[in-house]
């Protein structure tokens, strides 16, 4: 030790010298060489003060108190022992301060992590609100389109009625015209008949006059009589021909006018029918478009709400909240989401969550569970609602095991997967379910069962399904269950918890 002491003095290593001088003093003290022990211990005190080694200084004070006690110098022994206790108190105080600083740093770190989680949750809420506002805007646009299409359909119906009225009026005018034409033809025929009768009467009078003249002119030669007869016959024939030509010309003109009117009426009727067919096709196309938009709106509503709730909302304009005596709530949560999300771009986070949650949605559909919502990286679904059933606890456990198996298969097939570990918690109990919001609908559930299911997920383990006592009682005949004991739950106290080990 003395040779080591010379080496350390040459190196001016006062920190190591303090410990070495104290060790040398201890050797001398154990051999009852108190004066050498005291001299080396004083050097240890000196070097410990220079290097600010409080623990070595406290040990040296204690050794000095022991040496002076052996030398019967109790006053110095008391002073050194008091210094020893003072140094111990200082060391303990420093340790306490250091521990308080560490605890403070831990609390600050926990508060910062909680703030980050809160900010991520707040951002998720904002994103959800934005998506809901987009859906509401699309719904309003769709409603406006439906109203516009309905107004256009009404307008087209009015135009169709007006067109039909015009067609009916045109047909009425055509029939009226035909009746007038028939009446005119009858009048013309009567006039022609009267004219023919008058002509025949005149001709008879003329013939009678000629006969009388012939009788008076008995002395005229037969040749003159024959000539006169031929001349009268020719005149009569000319009159008959003239009357026939006038009658033929009149009938031809009348027939031409009738044909022209019929052609014009047919043309107007054809145009009206063409416009009517075009309007009918437009109305049919608009009705098909309205039906397609209505189907799209119904599908969008089914994507937001359960089918029974959507049907009630469409029928009455509201959905009545319902109390369920027994339902099963399932929560999932990815491990180290906060830390992983700090290293990823927002697009990568969304892609990862989208792939996982899409698979969870399909699993919920397969086992009759109703997806309630997602909060950040947490996924929440429930069984036994909105239509109650007796198998909701078993359905939820089966879905949880399938979710865990799907994540394991994904990890094996995709080594670059980011969210690789997950906890699942399940609890069975009474809940209240309903639609909240006036313009932005959201189907949600409330109750102590929801809070306890979330706590079961938090107190679970990676890759295992943590269930409550009520859920275990409902599925113990189907699955192998391992009792974990009672775990303290915030605001609930000790709660029995179980792990699902597999099917029986």
C-alpha positions in Angstrom: 0.0 0.0 0.0 2.9 2.3 0.8 4.4 1.7 -2.7 1.0 2.3 -4.3 0.9 5.5 -2.2 4.2 6.7 -3.6 2.9 6.1 -7.2 -0.3 8.0 -6.6 1.6 10.9 -5.0 3.7 11.1 -8.1 0.6 11.1 -10.3 -1.2 13.7 -8.0 -4.2 11.5 -7.9 -5.7 12.9 -4.7 -9.0 11.1 -5.1 -7.4 7.7 -5.0 -4.9 8.8 -2.3 -7.8 9.7 0.1 -9.2 6.1 -0.1 -5.6 4.6 0.1 -4.5 6.7 3.1 -7.8 5.6 4.9 -7.0 2.0 4.1 -3.4 2.3 5.5 -4.8 4.0 8.6 -7.2 1.1 9.0 -4.3 -1.4 8.8 -2.4 0.4 11.5 -5.5 0.7 13.6 -6.2 -3.0 13.4 -2.5 -3.6 14.5 -3.0 -1.2 17.5 -0.4 1.2 16.0 -2.6 4.2 16.8 -0.2 7.0 16.1 0.7 5.9 12.5 -3.0 5.2 12.0 -3.8 8.8 13.2 -1.2 10.4 10.9 -2.4 8.5 7.8 -6.0 9.1 8.7 -5.3 12.9 8.9 -3.9 12.6 5.3 -7.0 10.8 4.3 -9.1 13.6 5.7 -7.0 16.2 3.9 -7.2 14.5 0.5 -10.9 13.7 0.9 -11.6 17.4 1.5 -9.5 18.3 -1.5 -11.3 15.8 -3.8 -14.7 16.5 -2.1 -15.3 12.8 -1.3 -17.9 13.1 1.5 -18.2 9.4 2.1 -14.4 8.9 2.4 -14.3 12.0 4.7 -17.1 10.6 6.9 -15.3 7.2 7.1 -12.0 9.0 8.1 -13.9 11.0 10.8 -15.2 7.8 12.2 -11.7 6.2 12.2 -10.3 9.3 13.9 -13.0 9.1 16.6 -12.1 5.5 17.2 -8.3 6.2 17.4 -8.8 9.1 19.8 -11.1 7.0 21.9 -8.3 4.3 22.1 -5.9 7.1 23.1 -8.4 8.2 25.8 -8.7 11.7 24.2 -12.5 11.7 24.5 -12.9 15.3 23.7 -11.3 15.0 20.2 -13.1 11.6 19.8 -16.4 13.4 20.5 -15.5 16.2 18.0 -14.6 13.8 15.2 -17.6 11.6 15.9 -19.8 14.7 15.7 -18.1 15.6 12.4 -18.8 12.0 11.2 -22.5 12.3 12.0 -22.6 15.7 10.3 -21.1 14.3 7.2 -23.5 11.4 7.3 -26.5 13.8 7.6 -25.1 15.8 4.7 -24.7 12.7 2.6 -28.2 11.5 3.4 -29.6 15.0 2.6 -27.7 15.0 -0.7 -29.1 11.6 -1.5 -32.6 12.7 -0.6 -32.2 15.8 -2.8 -30.8 13.7 -5.6 -33.7 11.2 -5.2 -36.2 14.1 -5.1 -34.6 15.5 -8.3 -34.9 12.0 -9.9 -38.5 11.7 -8.8 -39.2 15.2 -10.1 -37.6 14.3 -13.4 -39.7 11.1 -13.6 -42.9 13.0 -12.8 -42.0 15.6 -15.4 -41.3 12.8 -17.9 -44.7 11.2 -17.0 -46.4 14.5 -17.3 -44.8 15.2 -20.7 -45.8 11.7 -21.9 -49.3 12.3 -20.7 -49.4 15.7 -22.4 -48.1 14.0 -25.6 -50.9 11.4 -25.3 -53.4 14.1 -24.7 -52.2 16.0 -27.7 -52.4 12.9 -29.9 -55.8 12.2 -28.6 -56.8 15.8 -29.2 -55.5 15.5 -32.7 -57.4 12.3 -33.2 -60.6 14.0 -32.0 -59.9 16.9 -34.3 -59.3 14.5 -37.2 -62.5 12.6 -36.3 -64.4 16.0 -36.1 -63.0 16.9 -39.5 -64.0 13.6 -41.0 -67.5 14.0 -39.5 -67.7 17.6 -40.8 -66.7 16.3 -44.3 -69.4 13.6 -44.0 -71.9 16.2 -42.9 -70.9 18.5 -45.8 -71.3 15.6 -48.2 -74.6 14.7 -46.6 -75.8 18.3 -47.0 -74.6 18.4 -50.6 -76.4 15.2 -51.2 -79.5 16.5 -49.6 -79.3 19.7 -51.7 -78.8 17.6 -54.8 -81.8 15.5 -53.8 -83.9 18.6 -53.2 -82.7 20.1 -56.5 -83.5 16.9 -58.4 -86.9 16.7 -56.6 -87.6 20.3 -57.6 -86.5 19.6 -61.2 -88.7 16.5 -61.2 -91.7 18.6 -60.1 -90.8 21.2 -62.7 -90.6 18.5 -65.3 -93.9 17.1 -64.2 -95.5 20.6 -64.5 -93.9 20.9 -68.0 -95.2 17.5 -68.9 -98.7 18.4 -67.7 -98.5 21.6 -69.7 -97.3 19.7 -72.8 -100.1 17.1 -72.3 -102.6 20.0 -72.0 -101.2 21.6 -75.1 -101.5 18.2 -76.9 -105.1 17.8 -75.7 -105.9 21.3 -76.7 -104.4 20.7 -80.1 -106.4 17.5 -80.5 -109.6 19.4 -79.4 -108.8 22.1 -81.9 -108.2 19.5 -84.6 -111.6 17.8 -83.8 -113.3 21.2 -83.8 -111.7 22.0 -87.1 -112.8 18.7 -88.5 -116.4 19.3 -87.3 -116.4 22.8 -88.8 -115.0 21.4 -92.0 -117.7 18.7 -92.1 -120.3 21.4 -91.4 -118.9 23.6 -94.2 -118.9 20.6 -96.5 -122.5 20.0 -95.7 -123.3 23.6 -96.3 -121.5 23.6 -99.6 -123.2 20.4 -100.6 -126.6 21.9 -99.8 -125.7 25.0 -101.7 -124.6 23.0 -104.7 -127.8 20.9 -104.4 -129.9 24.1 -104.4 -127.9 25.5 -107.3 -128.4 22.3 -109.3 -132.2 22.4 -108.5 -132.4 26.0 -109.7 -130.4 25.2 -112.8 -132.7 22.3 -113.5 -135.8 24.5 -112.9 -134.4 27.2 -115.2 -133.6 24.6 -117.8 -137.1 23.2 -117.5 -138.6 26.6 -117.8 -136.4 27.3 -120.8 -137.4 24.0 -122.4 -141.0 24.8 -121.7 -140.5 28.2 -123.2 -138.9 26.7 -126.3 -141.7 24.2 -126.6 -144.3 27.0 -126.5 -142.3 29.0 -128.9 -142.0 26.0 -131.2 -145.7 25.5 -131.0 -146.3 29.2 -131.8 -143.8 29.0 -134.6 -145.5 26.1 -136.2 -144.5 27.4 -139.6 -140.8 27.1 -138.9 -139.2 24.4 -140.9 -138.1 21.1 -139.4 -134.5 21.9 -140.1 -134.8 25.1 -138.0 -136.5 23.1 -135.2 -133.8 20.5 -135.3 -131.1 23.2 -135.2 -132.8 24.9 -132.4 -133.1 21.7 -130.5 -129.4 20.9 -131.0 -128.4 24.4 -129.9 -130.5 24.0 -126.7 -129.0 20.6 -125.9 -125.5 22.1 -126.4 -126.3 25.0 -124.1 -127.7 22.6 -121.5 -124.7 20.4 -121.8 -122.4 23.4 -121.4 -124.3 24.4 -118.3 -124.1 20.9 -116.9 -120.3 20.8 -117.7 -119.7 24.2 -116.1 -121.6 23.2 -112.9 -119.7 19.9 -112.7 -116.4 21.7 -113.2 -117.2 24.2 -110.4 -118.3 21.4 -108.1 -115.1 19.4 -108.9 -112.9 22.5 -108.3 -114.7 23.2 -105.0 -114.4 19.6 -103.8 -110.7 19.5 -104.8 -110.0 22.7 -103.0 -111.9 21.5 -99.9 -110.1 18.2 -100.0 -106.7 19.9 -100.3 -107.5 22.2 -97.3 -108.6 19.2 -95.3 -105.4 17.3 -96.1 -103.3 20.3 -95.3 -105.0 20.7 -91.9 -104.6 17.0 -91.2 -100.9 17.2 -92.1 -100.4 20.2 -89.8 -102.3 18.5 -87.0 -100.3 15.3 -87.4 -97.0 17.3 -87.4 -98.0 19.1 -84.3 -99.1 15.9 -82.6 -95.8 14.2 -83.6 -93.7 17.1 -82.2 -95.8 17.0 -79.0 -95.3 13.3 -78.7 -91.6 13.6 -79.3 -91.3 16.3 -76.6 -93.4 14.2 -74.3 -91.2 11.1 -74.8 -88.0 13.2 -74.3 -89.4 14.7 -71.1 -90.4 11.2 -69.9 -86.9 9.9 -70.6 -85.4 12.9 -68.7 -87.7 12.4 -65.8 -86.8 8.6 -65.7 -83.1 9.4 -65.8 -83.6 12.0 -63.0 -85.6 9.4 -61.0 -82.8 6.9 -61.4 -80.2 9.5 -60.4 -82.3 10.4 -57.3 -82.6 6.7 -56.4 -78.9 6.2 -56.8 -78.1 9.2 -54.6 -80.7 7.9 -52.0 -79.0 4.5 -52.1 -75.6 6.1 -51.6 -76.9 8.2 -48.7 -78.4 5.1 -47.1 -75.1 3.2 -47.4 -73.2 6.2 -46.0 -75.6 6.2 -43.0 -75.1 2.5 -42.5 -71.3 3.0 -42.5 -71.8 5.4 -39.5 -74.6 3.8 -37.5 -75.8 0.2 -37.0 -78.5 -1.0 -39.3 -81.3 -1.0 -36.6 -80.4 2.5 -35.4 -80.1 3.9 -38.9 -83.5 2.4 -39.8 -85.1 4.0 -36.6 -83.4 7.3 -37.3 -84.7 7.3 -40.9 -88.2 6.4 -39.8 -88.6 8.8 -36.9 -85.8 11.3 -37.2 -84.3 10.3 -33.9 -83.0 7.2 -32.1 -84.0 6.4 -28.5 -81.2 5.5 -26.1 -81.4 1.9 -24.8 -80.2 0.2 -21.6 -78.7 -3.2 -22.0 -78.6 -5.4 -18.9 -75.7 -7.4 -20.3 -73.2 -6.5 -23.0 -69.5 -7.2 -23.5 -67.0 -4.4 -24.2 -63.6 -5.1 -25.9 -60.6 -2.7 -25.9 -57.3 -3.1 -27.8 -54.2 -0.9 -27.5 -50.8 -1.0 -29.2 -47.6 -1.0 -27.0 -45.2 2.0 -27.2 -47.5 3.8 -29.6 -46.3 7.2 -28.4 -42.6 6.4 -28.8 -43.1 4.8 -32.2 -45.3 7.6 -33.5 -42.5 10.1 -32.8 -40.2 8.2 -35.2 -42.8 7.9 -38.0 -44.3 10.2 -40.6 -48.0 10.8 -40.2 -48.7 8.9 -43.4 -46.9 5.8 -42.1 -48.9 6.0 -38.8 -52.2 6.3 -40.7 -51.2 3.4 -43.0 -50.3 1.1 -40.1 -53.5 1.9 -38.1 -55.6 1.6 -41.2 -54.3 -1.9 -42.0 -54.8 -3.1 -38.4 -58.2 -1.5 -37.9 -59.5 -2.8 -41.2 -58.6 -6.3 -40.2 -60.3 -5.7 -36.8 -63.4 -4.4 -38.5 -63.7 -7.6 -40.5 -63.2 -9.8 -37.4 -65.9 -7.8 -35.6 -68.3 -8.4 -38.6 -67.5 -12.1 -38.6 -68.3 -12.5 -34.9 -71.4 -10.2 -34.7 -69.6 -7.4 -32.7 -70.5 -3.7 -33.2 -67.5 -1.4 -33.8 -68.0 1.7 -31.6 -65.0 3.9 -32.3 -61.2 4.3 -32.4 -59.3 6.7 -30.1 -55.8 7.1 -31.4 -54.3 3.6 -31.4 -57.1 2.2 -29.2 -59.9 0.1 -30.8 -63.3 -0.3 -29.1 -66.1 -2.7 -30.0 -69.0 -4.3 -28.1 -71.2 -7.4 -28.4 -74.8 -7.9 -27.5 -76.0 -4.6 -29.0 -77.9 -3.0 -30.7 -79.7 -6.4 -31.0 -79.3 -8.3 -27.7 -78.1 -11.9 -27.7 -76.8 -14.5 -25.3 -73.4 -15.2 -26.9 -71.8 -11.8 -26.8 -69.2 -12.7 -24.2 -68.0 -15.8 -26.1 -68.2 -13.8 -29.4 -65.9 -11.0 -27.9 -63.3 -13.6 -26.5 -63.3 -15.4 -29.9 -62.8 -12.1 -31.7 -60.0 -11.1 -29.3 -58.1 -14.3 -29.9 -58.5 -14.0 -33.6 -57.1 -10.4 -33.4 -54.1 -11.6 -31.5 -53.6 -14.4 -34.0 -53.9 -12.0 -36.9 -51.2 -9.7 -35.4 -48.9 -12.7 -34.9 -49.3 -13.7 -38.6 -48.7 -10.2 -39.7 -45.5 -9.9 -37.7 -44.2 -13.2 -39.2 -45.1 -12.2 -42.8 -44.0 -8.6 -42.5 -40.8 -8.1 -40.6 -41.0 -4.3 -41.2 -44.3 -4.0 -39.4 -44.2 -1.2 -36.8 -47.1 -2.0 -34.4 -46.1 -5.5 -33.3 -47.4 -5.8 -29.7 -50.9 -5.3 -28.4 -52.9 -5.6 -25.1 -56.6 -6.6 -25.0 -59.1 -6.1 -22.2 -62.7 -7.5 -22.0 -65.5 -6.9 -19.5 -69.2 -7.9 -19.4 -71.8 -5.7 -17.7 -74.7 -3.3 -18.2 -74.3 -0.3 -20.6 -76.4 2.4 -22.2 -76.1 2.9 -26.0 -77.5 5.6 -28.2 -76.9 8.2 -30.9 -75.3 11.5 -29.8 -75.2 14.7 -31.9 -77.9 16.6 -33.8 -76.2 17.1 -37.2 -73.1 14.8 -36.8 -74.4 11.4 -35.7 -72.2 9.0 -33.6 -73.3 5.7 -32.0 -71.6 5.4 -28.6 -72.0 3.4 -25.3 -71.6 4.6 -21.7 -71.4 3.0 -18.3 -69.1 1.5 -15.7 -68.6 -1.5 -17.9 -66.8 0.6 -20.6 -64.4 2.2 -18.0 -63.6 -1.2 -16.5 -62.9 -2.8 -19.9 -60.4 0.1 -20.6 -58.7 -0.5 -17.2 -58.5 -4.3 -17.9 -56.7 -3.4 -21.2 -54.2 -1.1 -19.4 -53.4 -3.8 -16.8 -53.1 -6.6 -19.3 -50.0 -8.1 -20.8 -48.6 -8.1 -24.4 -50.2 -10.7 -26.6 -52.7 -11.9 -24.0 -56.4 -11.5 -23.5 -57.2 -10.0 -20.0 -60.8 -10.6 -18.9 -62.9 -9.7 -15.8 -64.7 -12.1 -13.5 -68.1 -11.6 -15.1 -66.7 -12.4 -18.5 -64.8 -15.4 -17.1 -68.1 -16.7 -15.6 -69.8 -16.4 -19.0 -67.1 -18.3 -21.0 -65.6 -20.7 -18.5 -67.3 -23.7 -20.2 -65.7 -22.8 -23.5 -62.2 -21.6 -22.7 -59.3 -22.5 -20.5 -58.9 -19.6 -18.0 -56.0 -18.7 -15.7 -56.7 -16.7 -12.5 -54.3 -13.7 -12.1 -55.5 -12.6 -8.7 -56.9 -9.2 -7.7 -55.5 -6.1 -9.3 -56.0 -2.6 -8.1 -58.1 -0.5 -10.5 -58.5 3.3 -10.2 -61.7 4.3 -8.5 -62.8 0.6 -8.3 -60.3 -1.1 -5.9 -59.2 -4.7 -6.2 -60.8 -6.5 -9.3 -60.5 -10.2 -10.2 -58.7 -10.7 -13.5 -58.1 -13.8 -15.7 -56.1 -14.7 -18.8 -57.5 -16.7 -21.7 -55.2 -19.6 -22.4 -57.2 -21.2 -25.3 -60.3 -23.2 -26.0 -61.2 -26.2 -24.0 
